[in-house]
Amino acid sequence: MDFLEDIERYEESMQNAYGLITRELTLDDVFFRYEESGEVENFYLPFDPLESDGRDPGTIDLVIEYMESNEEYEKCAKLLKIKNKCLKAPID
């Protein structure tokens, strides 16, 4: 894998994380998209989907930082709203 492929994979992982955090996508949606393209072994996310839904402050901050660097401010606002809502929710 070269540098440009690494960047492309990083961008895909951030967009997938955004979709999962906002619940615009499910893990199955992402998995089937990669499976159809034959790239399921190259499936990356900035969090472990078996351990977390990505709605922890650290992951959300990472995705906000990525979206901000790409000037996707509407997505940043949506993520910030989700982050604030998750911080207010009681932890069991």
N, C-alpha and C positions, 0 to 999 in steps of 0.2 A: 504494500500500500504506500502510495506516495503522499506528499504533503497536501496536494489539492484534494485527494480522496479523503484524507483525514479531516480537512476543513468541511467537505461536503457531508461526511458522516456526523460531524459535530453539529452542523446546522440542522440536519435531519433529526438528530436526537433532541435538540432544543425545541423544534417545532412539534415533535411527537410528545415531548413532556408538556408543552403548552396545551395540546389537545387533551391529554390525559388529566392534567390538573383542572382544566376548565370543564372537563367531562363532555367535551365536544367529540371526543374519540373514546373508544374503549380499547383495552389491551388487545382484544380480538381483532378489532379494526386494523390496528397497526400490524399485528402479526400476520393477518391474511394478506395485507398489502405487500409485505416483504416476501411472503410465501409465493404469491403470484409472480413476483419478479424474480424468484429463484435466489433471493439474497437473505433468506431467513437466518442463516448463521452469522450475518453481519448486522444484527439487530442491537442497537445501542440506546440506552437511556441514561440520564444523569442520576438515576436512583434505581434500586432493585424493586421491580414491580411486584415481586412475591412478598416483600417485606413492608412496602409502603405504597400509598397512592400518590406520592409526590407532593402532598399538601403540607409538608413540614416547612418551617420558615427558611431553612438553609437552601432547600431545593427551589422554593419559590423565588428567593433572592437571586439565585444563580440564573434562573430563567428570565427574571426581570432584567438583570444586568445584560443578558444576551439581547433581549428585545429592545432595550434602551440603546444599545450600540448599533442596532439596525433601524433605529428611529421608528419602531412600531409602538408608539405611545399608547394607542388604544388598548393594545394587548397588555402593556404594563399596568394600565389603570385597572383592567379586569383582574389581573393577577394580584395586585395590591388589595383589591376589595376582597378577594378570596383569602388572602393571607390574614387580613384583619379579622375576617369572619372566623377563620380557623383558630386564631389566637384567643378569641373570646369564648370559643366552645370549651366546655369542661372536658378534661382528659380523664378517661377511665383507667 
